[in-house]
Amino acid sequence: MYDDLKDKIWQLAEPIAASEGMELIHVECLKMHSRWVFRLYLDKEGGVTLNDCTEVSNQLGDVLDVHDLSRGPYTLEVSSPGLDRPISRDQDFQKFQGAKVKIKTQNKIDGMKNFQGTLVDFVEESGWKIVRIDVAGKIYNIPKNEIVKTNLVDDKAMVSE
């Protein structure tokens, strides 16, 4: 249900973001008690402004109302990715190789669900997309379909943890 809804919102939002000179980089759909929260992250060269977010939010809000995907009330949040930018697209896993990341998986891999380290590689092997992360000198191969969430980590934050 969540992935289907996320995909539909992505399909509606991506052309709106592109028409405003921005790139849609991530969509989250969260079910709260009585409403949905749709969270979108945009990026563009030079950074995203509050006006950019407002423009996309206004246009997308109208489109979502017409399509009534949530079948009820929802909150739409549109923002720039910030320092802890979410990573979900294949091209982002490739683009941010060498960066510090946090990865949360659906199931345990080598006894862990939470990984923090350096994004080493993103490859396709035998039809599977694999994210490779170096955690304290050990390389973990994480199937992309097992990843619940990946975020960039500010280097300063890694030192303090």
Secondary structure, 3 states (H helix, E strand, C coil): CHHHHHHHHHHHHHHHHHHCCCEEEEEEEEECCCCEEEEEEEECCCCCCHHHHHHHHHHHHHHHHHHCCCCCCEEEEEECCCCCCECCCHHHHHHCCCCEEEEEEEEEECCEEEEEEEEEEEEEECCEEEEEEEECCEEEEEEHHHEEEEEECCHHHHHHC
